[in-house]
């Protein structure tokens, strides 16, 4: 499943990405520091999960 991470803390994004990468069925396709950037990405890309 494709997923993205949205958080304003870079360290939180890094930690979450490390944990997600340990799960074979999940793929991080984007990380964003704010909701507006994530929204722009979601307009053109389909994801299954948002963290």
C-alpha positions as CSV (number, residue, x, y, z in Angstrom):
1,X,0.0,0.0,0.0
2,X,1.2,3.5,-0.8
3,X,1.3,5.9,2.0
4,X,2.4,9.5,2.9
5,X,3.5,11.1,6.1
6,X,2.4,14.6,7.1
7,X,4.1,16.1,10.2
8,X,5.7,19.5,11.0
9,X,8.5,17.8,13.0
10,X,11.3,16.4,10.7
11,X,12.5,14.0,13.4
12,X,8.9,12.6,13.7
13,X,8.8,12.1,9.9
14,X,12.1,10.3,9.9
15,X,11.1,8.0,12.8
16,X,7.7,7.2,11.2
17,X,9.4,6.5,7.8
18,X,11.9,4.1,9.5
19,X,9.0,2.2,11.1
20,X,6.9,2.1,8.0
21,X,9.9,0.8,5.9
22,X,10.0,-2.3,8.1
23,X,6.6,-3.4,6.8
24,X,6.9,-5.0,3.4
25,X,3.4,-4.2,2.4
26,X,3.8,-0.4,2.9
27,X,5.6,2.0,0.6
28,X,6.3,5.7,1.6
29,X,5.7,7.7,-1.6
30,X,6.0,11.1,0.0
31,X,6.7,13.1,3.2
32,X,5.3,16.6,3.9
33,X,5.8,19.2,6.5
34,X,2.4,20.7,6.1
35,X,-1.1,19.8,5.0
36,X,-1.2,22.1,1.9
37,X,1.8,20.4,0.3
38,X,0.2,17.0,1.0
39,X,-3.0,18.2,-0.5
40,X,-1.3,19.3,-3.7
41,X,0.4,15.9,-3.9
42,X,-2.9,14.0,-3.4
43,X,-4.6,15.9,-6.2
44,X,-2.4,14.1,-8.7
45,X,-1.4,10.9,-6.8
46,X,-3.4,8.1,-5.2
47,X,-2.4,6.8,-1.8
48,X,-3.9,4.2,0.5
49,X,-2.8,5.6,3.9
50,X,-2.0,8.9,5.4
51,X,0.1,9.1,8.6
